[in-house]
Amino acid sequence: MMARMPDVSRRAVLRLGMGAAAGAAGAYVLGATMSHPTVTAPPVSMTGVGVPLAPPVAPPLEPASAPAPTYVTGSFVSAARGGVSTNWAIARPPGQTGPLRPVIALHGKGQDAAGVMAGGVEQGLAQAVAAGIPPFAVVAVDGGGSYWHKRASGEDSGAMVLDELIPMLSGQGLDTSRVGFLGWSMGGYGALLLGARLGAARTAAICAVSPALWTSSGATAPGAFDGADDYAANSVWGLPALGSIPIRIDCGNSDPFYSATKQYIAQLPSAPSGGFSPGGHDGGFWSSQLPAEISWLAPLLVA
């Protein structure tokens, strides 16, 4: 049974969620400092008459690795999105000299990578690690408004994440052997979809917050899907892969997706973590859930 994680101070984790403000936005974070190895003196050899010989010359010490930067941004031209220049951002806690596993943070409709990272992600990561949370990185990327799946236009922001972004992260010093997904609203749906498609071998955990879910194609919001066939091809209902991945779902009692989320949870192979609590579909609710979500997600990611 996994040891209980220490509680994260509300102030520390709220720094992660300052960007999770208006509409269907989102923002978040986490990290740790490496300890110095203990150096012992070399043994001293003795001659046959008890006179000490000069100690052996110690091999030169390996130069210490420079800590990775706490915040890096960049962009690439995404073939999966039809040649669109796509911005990304990586936040790490300070003092990291080894590869961290990433949480892929998927934004809601109308947001972008910068919006996810706004509001002090780096500071929040540093404070969360100081409170005892295992260190990991947070990655955000522009996904547009196409609901993280392939559209009739040819744009496929889901493939961009799985086939372009995650492979690129290895070159940025991250350990992508296992990743987590965290998303809000449109991004919550995307976290379930992409986590299932990446599979249990590489998806450490999925945290879907106020996920944009509909029980039928006829009930979907304008622009979410291209029609009944698109809805069926990209449905997160009844996905066998989700039965083998730890899932957390949080939703407000006053959220417009409350009813569909409740039905969705009921059809999962096993009950997810999280649940329903007072709140709506807004940044205030999302920020209030972050401390528990991060405490749940971090140990799964680094296990």
Secondary structure, 3 states (H helix, E strand, C coil): CCCCCCCCCHHHHHCCCCCCCCCCCCCCCCCCCCCCCCCCCCCCCECCCCCECCCCCCCCCCCCCCCCCCEEEEEEEECCCCCEEEEEEEECCCCCCCCECEEEEECCCCCCHHHHHCCCHHHHHHHHHHCCCCCCEEEEECCCCCCCCECCCCCEHHHHHHHHHHHHHHCCCECCCCEEEEEECHHHHHHHHHHHHHCCCCEEEEEEECCCCCCCHHHCCCCCCCCHHHHHHCCCCCCHHHHHCCEEEEEECCCCCHHHHHHHHHHCCCCCEEEEECCCCCHHHHHHHHHHHHHHHHHHHHC
